[in-house]
Every structure is written in C-alpha cells, then in structure tokens.
Amino acid sequence: MATLDLQQTVYELVTAHPEVADVLYEIGLKDIKNPAILNTMGRFMTIPKGAAMKKVPLAQIVAKLEAKGFEVINDAGN
C-alpha cells in the first residue's frame, strides 16, 4: 500500500503516483489532467488546498484515495 502525505504538493504526489491524478479527476478536480496547471499550480498546491478551492470535501477525496488502496496521512483527521 502506497502512502500519500497530504502535506506534499499535488505535483509531488502525481509524479510519484500517477494514478492519483485519475482519482482527483473523477472527484471533479478536472484541472489535474492539464499539464500546464499541474506543472505550475501543482507545484505549490496541496490536495487540502485544492479541495477547499474547488469546494470538494476533503473527506470525500481521502475516502476515494483509501478505496483505491492508498494510506493517507496528514489530512485534517490525522
């Protein structure tokens, strides 16, 4: 099981685990599939910040990532 640290940037997480992009896209964070955005905003944006900005509950993202087999650390509940 891969561990995702939500204090890491979206760019770092997607680079290490490309399937994270698919999960975020499915939830509604469509910009994740745009390489220009991933390579700019993704370098400083974290999943919790992106979730707040797009008004997607962080718990929903964490649950989806865990359902895909990831261990999620450093979310608001940890």
Buried (B, 14 or more C-beta within 10 A) or exposed (E): EBEBBBEBBBBBBBBEBEEBBBBBEEBBBEBBEEEEBBEEBBEEBBBBBBBEEBEBEBEEBBEBBEEBEBEBEBBEEE
